[in-house]
Amino acid sequence: MTENKNHNAQRLNIEAVKRIVGTVRTTLGPMGMDKMMVDGGGNVIVTNDGATILRELDSAHPAAKMIVEVSKVQETNCYDGTTSSVVLAGQLLSNAEGLFDKGLHPNVVNKGYTKAQAMVLEELPNLIVEGDRSLQAIARTAITGKSLEASEDRVAQLCVDTIRAVGDAADVRVLAAPGGSLNDSYLFEGVVVNKDFVSTDGVFDGKSEVEVLFINSGLEEEKQDGNVQVQVDASSYSSLKKASREEMLESAKHIVASGAKAVFVRDGVHDTIVQYLHKRGIFVCRRVPSSTMKRLSNEFGVKPYHIPEEDMDVSKAVIERRKYNDVDYLFVSSSLASSEATLVLFGATQSTLDEVQRGFDDALGVVSLVANGDDICYGGGSTYLALASSLRSRAAEVGGRAQMAIESYADALESIPGTIAENAGHDALDTVLAMRHAGLPFGPDVESGGIMDMGESQVFEPMSLIRSAITSATEVTTAILRIDDIIGRRGE
């Protein structure tokens, strides 16, 4: 058994990974626990989001950093499932240690794991759930075990409504305000501008339908190039200033002539122009971010004017001024039909609000995947166990030592439902054995112990989430197992 002598690097890497996986393992499933993370300055994060925990974890070991990268990829691709991918990678590596003790070479283990991955991905489309594509059920599955669970139905409906309004999770805009209850959260169909009118004296109260203009530049004196030096006498300088102000005044007159009652300007607006417009009942919102201007443009289906001009067309808008946590906002929506939406979230404190937002990000992401055509599978780890059963039945096709690696891969897949049961205080082995006997769609019953029908309980998750978790976990495992030495690099 001479092969055992040369696996020190692999064993050191596996030990580092096992420690980092142990940190997030207890957060998996509906009964997963939270972690409190504190930095040197006393700043606290309380979360059970695997990606957040790993991102904030202080770890210098290179193998541990590779696992952190897995969680980042999983979060980027599928929004959720980061803990599952990390737990699976940790179990694959832990099982590889046992294979080393039996005399298998790391390359043989890698060959078996790679073959097992191919078999699993081939089988996965056969486990798609046909018919039922309830977006609410998808959202509830993602919410379960998070701080949002207390308002599960409300949050699930908000997630579904938001994705139906926006289309894709990447396009969702969120306004998070400390104070209030999670149940106070709502979806605003329109654009929230994180600004107020420059002068609010006499501004309309409540919801008001007004004519608006969008200017994609500024209304202020042009600044000259600081590197150019020009000598002029006092009278010439006065003439230049006068010409510049006359141009601004001419632009202001075009705004007045348009009939607009509110103007949103991307850049600055000179105080003189603000007062000029205000005296004529026109309110100005200046220095609006470019991204917000684009959303306003999309909401009203118009292109902002670069500079004010004659015969400008105005848009009808419903505007309401609201204040949250001593910050003023303008809620702007089309009087016809909105094409933008903003999710307004509330939480008792900033730390709880941050966790609420992380939970919404995950739920919105998985709902977005399914709403945009992704297939669904049974959740609760039941699909992982079904894949493991299929893998065992086909392991003999490979034969040889690689077959042992394939069987270890199947054991690792079963660690997902086993961990979910264990975190709920039930026996992992008994749960896995009962699931093997019952087959799909049975998964862990976290409330009473034993198993339950995932279909009847409406526990589903996107197929791409499972595929991504398996693929990323396998790839990082094989990459770590190929390392036979750790060498210090020469500094740049």
N, C-alpha and C positions, 0 to 999 in steps of 0.2 A: 504494500500500500504506500509506495513512495510518493504518489501524487499528492498526498496530504501535506507533505513538507513544504510545498511551494505555493500555498494559498494564503500567506500571511496578509498580503495587501488586500485581497478580497475580503478576508475575515474582518480586517480593521474597517474597511468601507461598510461592510454589512452591519457591523456593530454601531457605527455612526448613524446609519440610516434607521436602524431599529430604535435608537433613542429618539430621533426626531419623529418617527411614525408613532411612537408611544405617546407623544405629546398631543397629537390630534385624534388618536384612535377613539378615545372616550367621547368625542363629540359626534360620532356617527349615529344616525338613526333618530327616531322620534323621541327617545329618552336620553339623547346625548347631552352631556354637561357642557357648561361654558368654561372659558379660561379667562383669567384676569391677567393682563399683561401690563407691566409697569416699567417705565424707562428711568434713566438716572435723574431726570427732572421731576419725577413724581407723576407724570402724565399716565393716565390709566385708559386701557381699552378692555372692555368686557364683551366677549364674542364667542360663538361656537362655529364661526365661519372658518373652514379649514384654510382657505386661501389667505385670509387676513392674518390668521395665527402664524402661518409659515412665512408670510411676507415680513411680519414684524419680529420674527424670531431672530435672536442673536446667535448665529452659528457660523463658525469660520471653517468647518470641515468641508473640503471640496465635494465629497460624495453627498453630504447633506444639502449642499447648494444645488446639486443636480436634482434632488427630490423637490426642492423649492421651485425649480424651473418647471417641473412636471405640473405642479399645482397652478402655476401661472398660465401654462398652455391650456390646461383644462378649463380654467376660468375664462380665458379669452375665447376659446372655441365654443363652449357650451354653457358658460355662466355658472353652472352648478356641477356637483359631482367631484369636487376637488379632493374631499376627504376619502371618497371611495377609491380614486386613482392612487392616492398615496398609501392607503392601507393595503391595497392590492400589490403595489410595488414592494412594500416592506415585507409582505408575506412571501412573495416570490423569492426575495433575497434570503429570507430566513430559511425557507425550504431548500434553497440551494446549498446552504451550509450542511444540512443533513445529507444531501447528495454527495458533497465532498467527502464526508465521513465514510460513505459507502464506496468511495474510490472513483467517482465520476470526475472527469476533467471539466473545467469551466466551459471549454468550447463545446463539449458534448451536452452540457446543461443548456447552453445557449441554443444549440441546434434543436433540442427538444422543445424549449420554450418558444422558439420561432415557429416551429411546426405546429405547436399547440395553438398559438395565436391565429395562424392561418385557418386551422380547423374551426376555431371558435367564431371567427368573423364570417366564415362560410355558413355556419349554422344560425347565426344571429337573425338574419332575415326571416327564417322559418318560425321565429318566436314573436313575430309582430302581432299585436292585438288588432283584429279587424273590427270595423264598425264603430265602436264607442271611441269618440275623440273629444270627450268633454274637456274643454279648456279649464273649467273650474276645478275639475279633478286633478289635472296636471298642476295647477297653481297650489291646491291644498297639499299635494304631496311634497312640493318644494318648501312650503311654509312649515310643515310639521316638524316640530323639534326646535323651532326658532322662536324668538320673542314675539313674533307676529301671531303665533298660534292662538293667543287669547282672543283675537278677533278674526279667526280663520275665514269665516264666510264673507265677512266684509272685505278683507284684504284680497281674497281670491277674486271676488267680483270686480274690485278696483283694478287688479292686474289685467283681467280679461277686457274690461272696458278700455283701459289705457292702450293695450296692444291693438284692439279693434279700431281705436281712434287714430293711432300713430302709425301702426303697421310693423314696426321693427323696434326691438328693445334698444338698439343703438341710437335711435332718434328720440327716445323719451327724455323729456326735460323734467327735472325735479326741483321743487322749492321745499326745503326742509326748515321748519321753524320750531325752535324749542318752546315748550309751553303747550298746554292742551293735552288732549288724549288721542291715541291712535285712531279711535273711532271717529274723531273729527276730520280725519284726512278725506280728501275728495279729489276728483278729477276736474280740472278747469279746461274747458274746450276753447282754447285761444292761446295767447302769448302773455306771459308774465314778464313785465319789464322791471328790472331791479333799479328803478329810478323814479323820481317824482318830477312834477313840473317845476321849473325854476321859480316861478312866482305862483303861489297858490291862493293869493288874495282874490276872493270872488270866484274861485274855481267851482265847477259844477259838483254837486254832492250826489252820493248814491250812484246808481247806474244811469249813464246818460248816453244817448245816441247822438254822436256829433260827426262832423265832417273832418277828416284827417288828411294830412300830407306827410310824405316821407322824403327827406332830403339826404342824399348819400354823400354829403360833403359838410362844409361848415359855413357859418355866416359871421365871419370875423375878419379883421384886417389881415391881409396876407403878410406873412413873415418873409423878409428877404433873406437870401443866403448869407449866413454869418461870416463867410470867408471873403465876401465881396465888400470892399470899402469904396464908398462914393462920397465925394465932397460936394455939398450943396449949401447954398446960403439959406437963411431963415425963411425967406419968402418962397423959395422953391420947395423946401421941406413942407411948409404949410400947404402948398398946392398939392403935393403928393398925398398928404394925409386927407385933404378934402376930397380928392378924387376917389380914394379908397372908401371913404365913408359914404360918398354918393353912390358908389356901386352897391354897398351893403344896403343902403336905404332903398335903392331900386329893387333889389331882391326882396326886401320886406314888403314893398308895395305889391309885387306880384303875388306874394302869399296872401295879403289882404284881399286882393282882387279875386283870388280863387274861391273865396267863401269858406276856407278852412277855419275850424275853431280850435284845432290842436295840431301841432307840428312836431314830428319826431326827427331829430337831426343827429347824424352820425358823429360829427365833430363839434367843436365849440360854437357858441353863439355869443356875439358881443352883447354886453349888458345893455347898451343903448338900443339895440335891436329888440332885445327881450322886452324892455319897457315900452318901446314903440308898438309892438304887437299886443302886449298886455292891455294897453289903453284901448285897443280896438277889439278886445274880447277874445284874443287868440293866445292860447297857452303853449309854452315851449318846453319840450323835453330834450335836453342836449346831451352830447357825449354818450349816445346809445351804442353799445358794442356792435361790431360788424355782424357777429353771429345772430344777435337779436334782430338787427335790421333785416337779415335774410329771412328769419322766421316771420317777421311782420309782412315782408314782401310776399312770402308764400301764403300766409293767412288770407291776404286780401287779393292775391292774384295780380299784383301790379309790380312794376319796376320802379324803385325810388328814383326821383329826379336827381340828377347830379348837381345842378344848380337851379334855383327858382327861375321860372320863365313865364311868359304870357300864356294864358289859356290853359292852365294846369287842371287836370282832372283830380277831383278829391274822392276819397273812399268813405263809405259810411261805416262807422265803428261804434261799438258799445264799450265805453271806458268806465272803470270803477277804480277808485283809489282805496287801497286797503293797507293797514299797518299790522305787521307781525313782529313781535319782539323789538319794538321801537324802530323798525325799519319800514320805510314807505315803499309800496309797490304800485305799479299801474297794471291792472288786469284789462287786457285789450282783446276784443274778439270781433269778428265780422258780424254784421247784423243779418247776414244771409245764412251762410253755412261755414263752419270752422274746418280748417284743414290742419290745424296745429292743436296740440294739447299739452298741458302741464300738470304733473302730478304734485299735489300739495300735501305734504306729510307733516304730522305733528307728533311730538314726543315730550314726555315730562321733563327730561333733562337732555343736555347735548350728547352725553354718552349713550343714553338709551335711544336717542334719535339716530345716532350713527349706526347702531345695530339694526334699527328699523329699516334704515336706508339700504344696508347690506342685504337684509332679508328680501326687500322688494326687488333689488337688482337681480338676485338669483331667481325669484319667482317670475319676474317679467321676462327674463331671458329664456327660461324653459317654455313659458307660454308662447313667446315669440317663435321659438323653434317649431313647435307643433302647429301654430297658426299659419306658418309659412311652408307647411307641407311635410314636416318631419313625421316619421312613423312613431308609434308608441309601443312600449313593452310593459309588462307587469313590473311593479316596483317592489320595494321591501327586500331586495336581494334575491327574489325568486327567479329572475331571469339568469343571474349569475350561477345559481345552483343548477338550473336546467342546462346551461352551457357546460357545466362541470360534468353532469351525467352523460351528456352527449360525447364529451371528450374521453371519458373513461371507456365508453363502448367502442371508440375508434382507436384507442391507444395501441392495440395489438397490430394495427396496420403498419405501424412504424417498426416495432420490434427493437431488439438490442437495448443498449443502455439508454438511448434517447427515450425509450418508452417510460423509463422510470421518471425522467424529467417531465414528460407529459402528464403523468399521474400526479406529480407534485404540483404541476400547474393547475390541475383540477382541484386539488386540495386548497390552493390559494384562492381560487374563485369562490369556494365555499366559505372563506373567511369573512366575506361581506355579510351574508345573512347571519353567520355565527356571531360577528361583532355586534350587529344590531340587537340580537337577542341578549348577548352578554351585557351590553350597556343598559338594557332594560331590567337587569337583575335576574335573568333566566339562564338556564344551562345551555351553552352554545352547542355542545355535542348532541344533546337530546333534540334540540330544535333542528339541526342539520339532518339528523337521522330521520326525524318525522317528515321533513320536507322531501328527502329522497324517496321515502315510501309513498307520499301523497302525490308528488310531481307538481308540475305547473297547473294552476297559478297560485299554489299555496306558499305563504311566506310566514315570517315570525309574527306571532300575536304578542305585541309588546305590553298589552294591558294585562292579560290573564295568563300568559305563558302558552306554550304549545304553538300551534300554527293556525292560520286563518286564510280564507280565500281573498286574494288581492283584488280579484275582479269585483266581487261583491262589496268590498271595502273601498272601491274606486281609488286604488293606489297604482298610479301609472307614472312612467317617466319616458322622456324622448329616447328613441333608439340611438341617436347620434351621441347622446351623453354616455351611454354604456360602451359604445364602440370606441369613443375617444378615451375613456378611462382605461379600457383594456389595452389599446394601442400604446398610449403614452407610458403606462406602467410597464409593459413588456419591453419597450424600447430602452427606457432608462435602466431597467434591470440588466438587460444584456450588455448595455454600455458599461455599467459598473463591473459586471463579471469579467469583462475583457481586460480590465486593468490589473496588471500583475506587479506593478511597482509604482510608488509615489515619489517623484523626484522634484527637488526644489529648482525653481527657474531662476536664471540670472536676471537681476533687475534691469529695467530699461535705463 
